[in-house]
Every structure is written in structure tokens, then in C-alpha cells.
Amino acid sequence: MRYFILVLIALVTLSSCKKDPGKGGSSTINGTVITVEYSKYNKQIVRWYNANEEDVYIVYGDNDFYGDRVRTDKSGTYKFNYLTKGEYTLYAYSDDLNNYDLKTTQGVNTKIDANGSTVTAPNISIIKMVDKGNAKISGKLFAYDYNSDLTVLKDSFYVADEYVYIALQGEETYLDRVKTFYDGSFVFSEMLPGNYEVYAYSKANTASGIVAIKKDVEITDFDEDIVLSRIEIIK
């Protein structure tokens, strides 16, 4: 009987010493968060980089709620200290690729097997939907001034105060429009990588009396600066 009681006490003691996943240990989990930017217009990847000042959450074991939160540094890395052995889930909030008004979570799982160890978790990749970049498209609008029958050329000049439009290739709705400056120049700033059409309206012998004169342009780099050959229209 005495032996049974001693064994029972030992088992209880060992059970009470076993710690669940969480704080109170000597181990560390670190990792990196990667931001992948997507264009809101065409869902193409714009660029990716290590996420600065991004909140990362840790869930201990199979808990329903996170146990702690830290923020990434300039290099996109984070660290949770003083953890016990066990399984952990780490996650960060991300935009939804199919509905950028919503937020979702992107997470990874990892495990600490030994006390005093440092575990590097898999990278967490999050999505950021963006509608502005750092590229620029510029050009000039040139006009030929004809008579009403479009048979006699009266004058030609770089035209001021005329709308120039930009749209995604194949789309009927334009993304933006600007008016030309005094010298006929125009600029579309804060553009994202993608395929675009830049156009202005010209007089034409058509049922509507006008036609869009278009130039196709592709932005491939985030900081690209593209200068178009002039767009020529009939006034």
C-alpha cells in the first residue's frame, strides 16, 4: 500500500511539472514575414519585400485565441522568447486576393522539441492589395486642325487643355484622365506595373464623329519612367 502511494505521488508530481505550450520556458521562436503586393486592377504581383512593423501573433498549442503578439523589425523578422516545449501556430493578417475589403490570416505551424532551443519558423507570406505604384507614363498630344469636312489642313500644334485617358488593355472603363499642359504634355504618375492603353479622342469620318487614338504601353518595373511618342489627333 505504501509503495502504491509513493508511485501515485511521483506520477502526480511529474504531471504537475509538465508544462503546456506557452510562456515560462527557455526557448525561442523566430521567423520572417514577407509582404507580397498585388495590383487591385489586375491581381498581378507588383513586388515583394520583408514586412516592416507588421503584427505577428502566436497561438499556444490548440488554444482558440492567441497568447502573445509582437511586431516585425525593419528586416521583417520577429521573435517570441521564453517559450516551453510544444506546438505553436504563428500568423499575421493579410488582404484577401479576391476581396480586398476583407482581411484574412496567413499562418504557419512549428514545434519546440527541446528546452533552451531556438526554432526558426517557416516564412509567413501576406498579401497587400495596392492601387498606387511609383512608375510614370508621360507624353505629348499633337493636333491637326482641319476644316469641318476634314479635307483641308488649317494648322497643327501641340494642344493644351485636352483630356488624355489611361485604361487597362482590353477594358472599356478608364482608370484615370488628365488634361494636357500648355505645351501639350501630360503625365500619369503613381502607376503600377501592367499593360495599359493611353488614348485621346480625335475627329473622324465615323457615325459617332470621333475615334480613340491609342498607344499600348507596358510597365514592367515598379519605378519605371516611360516616355511615349506623341499622340496625334484631329481637332
QUITAVEN-V404326 format. One record per backbone hydrogen bond with DSSP energy under -0.5 kcal/mol. CO is the residue of the C=O (numbers start at 1). NH is the residue of the N-H. E is the energy in kcal/mol with one decimal. If there is no record, write none. Layout:
CO&NH&E, CO&NH&E
This chain:
1&5&-2.1, 2&6&-2.0, 3&7&-2.3, 4&8&-2.3, 5&9&-2.3, 6&10&-2.2, 7&11&-2.4, 8&12&-2.2, 9&13&-2.4, 10&14&-2.6, 11&15&-2.4, 12&16&-2.3, 13&17&-1.4, 14&18&-1.0, 22&84&-2.3, 27&83&-2.7, 28&119&-3.1, 29&80&-2.9, 30&121&-3.0, 31&78&-2.0, 32&124&-2.4, 33&51&-2.8, 34&36&-0.5, 34&126&-2.8, 35&37&-0.6, 35&49&-2.1, 36&128&-2.2, 37&46&-3.2, 37&47&-0.8, 38&130&-2.9, 39&43&-2.0, 44&39&-2.6, 47&37&-2.9, 49&35&-3.2, 54&72&-2.3, 56&70&-2.3, 57&91&-2.1, 58&67&-3.4, 58&68&-1.1, 59&61&-0.6, 59&89&-1.9, 60&63&-2.0, 68&58&-2.1, 70&56&-3.1, 72&53&-1.1, 73&76&-2.0, 76&33&-2.6, 77&73&-2.1, 78&31&-1.5, 80&29&-2.4, 82&24&-1.4, 82&25&-1.6, 83&26&-0.6, 83&27&-2.3, 86&112&-3.0, 87&61&-2.2, 88&110&-2.4, 89&59&-3.1, 90&108&-2.6, 91&57&-3.0, 92&106&-2.6, 94&104&-3.2, 95&97&-0.5, 99&96&-0.6, 99&102&-2.3, 102&96&-1.4, 104&94&-3.4, 106&92&-1.9, 108&90&-2.8, 110&88&-2.9, 111&113&-0.6, 112&86&-2.1, 114&117&-1.0, 117&28&-2.4, 119&30&-2.6, 119&121&-0.7, 123&125&-0.6, 124&34&-3.0, 124&126&-0.5, 126&36&-2.9, 127&95&-2.8, 128&38&-2.7, 128&130&-0.5, 130&40&-2.6, 135&191&-2.4, 136&226&-3.2, 137&188&-3.2, 138&228&-3.1, 139&186&-2.1, 140&142&-0.5, 140&231&-2.7, 141&159&-1.8, 142&233&-2.7, 143&145&-0.5, 143&157&-2.4, 144&146&-0.8, 144&235&-2.9, 145&154&-3.4, 145&155&-1.5, 147&150&-1.8, 152&147&-1.7, 152&154&-0.6, 155&145&-3.4, 157&143&-3.6, 157&159&-0.5, 162&180&-2.0, 164&178&-2.4, 165&199&-2.2, 166&175&-2.7, 166&176&-1.5, 167&197&-2.9, 168&171&-2.3, 176&166&-2.2, 178&164&-2.8, 180&161&-1.8, 181&184&-2.1, 184&141&-2.4, 185&181&-2.8, 186&139&-1.7, 187&189&-0.6, 188&137&-2.4, 190&133&-1.6, 191&134&-0.6, 191&135&-2.2, 194&196&-0.5, 194&219&-3.0, 195&169&-2.0, 196&217&-2.3, 197&167&-2.2, 198&215&-2.2, 199&165&-3.3, 200&213&-3.1, 202&211&-2.2, 204&206&-1.9, 209&204&-1.7, 211&202&-2.8, 211&213&-0.5, 212&214&-0.7, 213&200&-1.5, 215&198&-2.7, 217&196&-3.3, 218&220&-0.6, 219&194&-1.7, 221&224&-1.3, 222&134&-1.0, 224&136&-2.4, 224&226&-0.5, 226&138&-2.5, 226&228&-0.5, 231&142&-3.4, 233&144&-2.4, 234&203&-2.5
